Amino acid sequence: MKKTTKDFESAIAELEQIVKTLEEGELPLEKSLELFERGVKLSKFCHNTLEEAERRIEILDERGKLEEAPETLELTEKSDSEKKR
Amino acid sequence: MIFVNHLSSKLPFDKEPERQPESPARRILSVSELTTEIRNLLETRYFDSWVEGEISNCRHWQSGHLYFTLKDQNSQLKAVMFRTALRHLKFTPEDGQHVVARGRVSVYERKGEYQIICEYLEPHGRGALQIAFEQLKKRLQDEGLFDQTRKRPLPRLPRKIGIVTSLDGAAIRDIIKVLKRRHPNLHLIIKPTRVQGDNASEAIARSLEAIAKIQGVDVIIVGRGGGSIEDLWAFNEESVARAIVKMPAPVISAVGHEIDFTIADFVADLRAATPSAAAELVIAAKEEVTSYIESLHNRTQTSIRIALQQATRQLHSLDRRPGLTSWPARLASYLRHIADMTHGLRHAGHEGLDNRRRWLHDLQHRLETSGFRRTLSTSHTRLVAADGQTNSAIKRILQTRDAQFRVLAGRLDNLSPLGVLARGYSICWNADRTAIIFDAENTNSGDTVRVTLRRGELSCEVK
């Protein structure tokens, strides 16, 4: 998980660098297209990483153990969250 | 208590030998006796007194007890507060504070001093809680715990959100409600915690420590719904502040009160006015990075579009240069031409072929039906006959022509200079053979002339 986060951050950093380089507009077209392709790939990766986390609610008990939260905490739209699982 | 025990250890002084009896009116007491009597009197009479005054000469002893003087304009009263009582105090007594003290008056017999043994102390005017708050705030601030440089940014990609609050209050429901409404995929880890009442601060601190042990928790919300200042007090306790400071991930304080800040608010990385506001902040951080990535994505697209437009413009400007201008037009006309041709070819081809086939068919038909064959064979016979006649006629003509040719050739021969030379004549040229010498007058003695003979040539000198 840490690795993904790190990758996520470094992907954003690389994407920022690419945008900067592209916006300077000093590259030959071919190189620009290459960077563009990489940029699109990176932004897709970031976007997917943001989306892939799952929605979960857990309770940490006195012994330091994690358990699924009781349904009473889930309030309404229970069916919605079940669909998601 | 300790003080009393301490005093009772001095009791042996009370048991001094009896003096000689005096007159009944005269009752002589020892110092100790009198002191004890005074002490008993005071302790009975002032066993639970309230007194108001200003603190001075305030000294914390290593034993943990606090010694000070209460005074007003005219009088002073010695005071002590033992460690056990001090522990429950919300604030730290300091010189100059105007306080109300509650306690019993007693006597320190060894020195003959009376003093008030305080069980409780509260600031006069401002509440004890307020004083305590300001004192803790100042202390933590001096330690640098409120510094902006200490504040960590919320994670851009929140994986697990630790939540320290009560399961019974509105806070947890508010947080979940917000998260549901905004539908982000977030993972919550809730540590149910008592957030008010006795030892709530210790409970909160322990819960924070427990959350800190969970792998991957990258932001923590600690808080509760609104309430009175006493209800919220746990969030003004040092233990909570210390626990927040020690958290490995950024902490959002979310104590439900809009106006005042708690100590927890000051030391937290981010302060939310309510628990639902804290949830909004976490989502906002995630949404912010989502839209940031989108904007980066759009910027790559914009810049590549610009690059492509530039390249196209360059291409067009090249296009307009004289040598190349005609090319597209020419190419287009070629293409049109080729298209036309292909079309025409097919068309014409088909048409022509059909026509020819029809014509051939016609011909064949006519051939077969019109007796052309017969005509043809007659013609052939006649042709063969004619051929013979033609041949002899041509032969005749050729013979005549041959004779004529021979005559003409002979005459031609005579006219040719070579023929003349053959007959023994010769031609005299000037030295460089550019002109024929027709007249001897045109030569001088010593000139060189050339003479062409039938065979060979002479170079001669005129004499």
Interface residues (C-beta under 8 A of the other chain):
Chain A: M1 K2 T5 F8 E9 I12 L15 E16 I18 V19 L22 E23 G25 L27 L29 S32 L33 L35 F36 G39 V40 S43 C46 H47 T49 L50 E51 E52 A53 E54 R55 R56 I57 E58 I59 L60 G64 L66 A69 L73 E74 L75 T76 E77
Chain B: P155 R156 L157 R159 L167 I172 R173 I176 K177 L179 K180 P184 N185 L186 H187 L188 I189 I190 K191 P192 A210 I211 K213 I214 Q215 G216 D218 K286 V289 T290 Y292 I293 E294 L296 H297 R299 T300 Q301 S303 I304 I306 A307 L308 Q310 A311
